Amino acid sequence: MSFKMKMEQAAKSKGSPLVLALDFPFEPQQNREKLLVKAQAVLKAAYPYVCAVKINHHLTLPLGTFDGVSQLVEQIRGQGLLAIMDAKVNDIGSTNQVIAEYYFAAGFDALIANPFIGWDEGLKPLFDVSHRLNRGIILLCYMSHKGAGEGYGQTIIDPDTGQPTLQYLSFARKALQWGADGVVVGATVPQKIAEVKQILDSEVAIYSPGVGAQGGAAETAVKAGSDYLIVGREITMALDPAYAARQLSDSIRGI
Ligand code: XMP
């Protein structure tokens, strides 16, 4: 079964399209054991309300991919959730291939990658590894932060038509053509979610970070066409992460 289909099943069985971004702030005197325990506790509290967990450098840097993080990945998958590595893979193909092999060996179900690197000798080797190991690739399309427009919002000349088009719309068309499992469009730009949805329909899923801490609204993003909401600090920094995750999940149920 493809990663895209596994996500659909997980979201259905959990009754939630939330992807928990298991992020914690930098602590100068990092006690790794304490950080791992904290991550495990938030995961335990939030898992009934989410269908997947996204891990970022917040945990791979202090805990190590094959030490603490692979333990977390095992815990995530043991709960029937999928594990996504937010590596934003962005290098030449041979390097991307090695990055992917390591993260997939650590148990991750999917990786996030940057389409600016292009297909030949860039993304293609990454997609090849992910197909061989039956894992998923999610591509950035329009990021959630304010400066995203400087790159993803540029007007470019479409190499196929010779006509001007917007970078993120071109990335959405390429994601479809390349068979990506998903694209990332910020919850902070609901109009762009709707435009991308017009292109992708249900062929490629839309993942939207930026809810809460970055100012995006869950309900608006889902109404615009997001399939999954990626949520970090709103849950991980809450006094009661279980309550925060449940509230969010309830707020978009049935939309
Ligand atoms: P917060 O705390 O803002 O965390 O809910 C969001 C998480 O998602 C990451 N992030 C992104 N990842 N494309 C991505 O692939 C994006 O546009 C994007 N915006 C935020 C962020 O690093 C954090 O882990």
Residues whose N, C-alpha, C, O or C-beta is under 5 A from the ligand:
A	BS01	XMP	A21 D23 N56 I112 Y142 M143 S144 V184 P209 G210 V211 A213 Q214 I230 V231 G232 R233 E234
